[in-house]
């Protein structure tokens, strides 16, 4: 937020409305993606108990595990951009000004990128580069914070609630959104 305000004071390129919109986006997206990362990740780990046990046995896998959880069940499923010029994407013409929708959740399961069975959760998978936070100029400002929050949350849950188990991993209810993917609730006992 300080950076946004400093940019406004330095050259007035950002209007007050643009600053407010960006700050609202940071608060909303930052909370929602981290919450969904933790919920989706817990569900994925409990649906794959061998991976949960592997993480419990080796907390040194935590950073890679969070990246794999982001890849496996991305809290952000899609994003859109406007083409700045006529271009071609995989043989398809895209006209200047046309909207392009990128399916991040699907790209995270691309067999060309994850030849070792992209549908399988593998917290030790080498070279995981989840697209959950976009990329390039539009890479999420809070991506690193969300990753760190995820690492802390999973570590604390494993350390403090070693017998925690989800009471229902099959009939979960998802929030009714398209862009973001997250659970309405997740019941557990310990």
N, C-alpha and C positions, 0 to 999 in steps of 0.2 A: 504494500500500500504506500509505503514511503517512496518507493521508486516511481509509482504512478503520479504521486503528488509532486515529486521533484521534477518529473518530465513536464508536467503542466506548468509549473512555475518557471522552468527554463525556457520553454519556447511556445507555450500556449497551443500546442498541436492537439491536445486532448481537451474536449469540452468537459464541463462539470458532469453532464449527463453520461458521457463515456466513462469517466472515472467511477461514478456511482455504479454503472452497469458492470464494469470490470470487478469492482469490489464485491458486488452481489454474486457474481459468477464464482469468484474465488471462495466465498463462504459456502455457497450452496454446493458447488461441484466438489470442493474439498471435503466437505462432510459426507456427502452422498457416496462418493467413490470409495472412501476409506471404510465406511460402514458396510458397503456392499462387498468390498474385498474381504473383510473379516467374516461376514456371514457366509458368502459363497465359498470362501476358503475352508471354513469349519465344516460346511456341508460336504465339500469335496474330500477333505481328509477323513471324515467319518464314513463316507461311502467307499473309501479306499483305505481300510484300516491298516494294511501293511505299510502304506506310506506314512500314516500317522505314527505308527510304532517306529518306523525308521527315523522320523524327525525327533520323536521323544528320545531315542537312543543316541542321536547325534545332532545337538542343537547348532553345531557348526554349519549345518545345511540350511539354516534359517533364511539367509539372504537369497539363496537360489530357490528355496521352497516358495518364498513370497513371489518371486518372478514367475515361477511355474504356475502358481495359483492364479496369478494375474492372466497368464496365457490360457490356462485350462478353462476358467469360467470368468471371463472378463467383466468387471463392473461397468465398463462402457462398451456398448455393443456396436455403435456406429457413430459416424461423424459425417458432415457434408461440407463441401467447398464449392465455390464458383470458379469456373475456368476463366483465367485472366486473358487467355488468347485461344484461338483455335488450336487444337492439339489432337493427338491420337493416343488412346490407351488400349493396349492389347488388341490392336486392329480395329478399334471402334472410334469413329470420329466424335469429338466433343467440341461443340461450338463455343466461342467466347461468350461468357455470361451464363452458360448452362450449368445447372447444379449437378455435382457428382457426389454420390453417396458411397462412402467407404465402410464396408462391413468389417469392423475391427475384430469382433468376436470370431467371425469366420476366418479371417486372415490368420488369427492365432492358431488355427487348426489346419493350416495349409500343409499338405503332405510334402510339397516341394521344400518347405522350410523345416519341417519336423518329420523326416523320413522314418524315424524310429517310433511309429504309431502315435500320431498326434492326438488320438482320442484317449490315450492312456495317461493318467496322472503319474509323473515321475519327478519327484522333488530333487533328484540328482541329475536331471537331464542337462547335458552340457550345452552351452551356447544359447540359452533361452533369451530371446529378445522380444518380450511381449509388446504388442502394439496398442495395448489398452489405454495409453495416454497420448495417442496420436504421434506426430513426428514433425520434424522440420520446424518451420516458422511458428506453427501452431501447436508445438509440443506443450503439454500441460505444465503450467508453472508450479503446480503443487505435486507433481509426480514423485519427486524424491521424498517429500514429506509423507505422502501416502504410503510409500514403500517402508519408510522408517516406522511409521505408526503401525503398519501391518506386522513388521518384525517384532516390535515391542508387544503388541497385543497377543500374537500367537505364542511368543516365548513365555509371557506371564501366565497365559491360560494353561500351558503345558506344565509349567513349574508349580503354579499354585493350585491347580485343579487336575492333578494327575489321573483321577478316576472319572473325569467328566466324560459323559457320553450323550449324544443326541438321542432324544426319546422317539423321534420319528424322522427318518431320512428319506422316506418314499413319498408321503403325501404332503409335501411342503407347498406353501402358497407363495407365489411370486408377486411382486408389486406390478400393477398393470401399466408398465411403461415399455417403450420400444428402445429408446436410446440407452437408458441405464438398466442394468439387470441386478436385482437384489430381492431378497426375501422379505415378506411382510413380517414374519416372525420365525424364530428358531428355538424350539424347546429343548432343554438339556437338564440332566440331573448329575449330581456328583455326590 
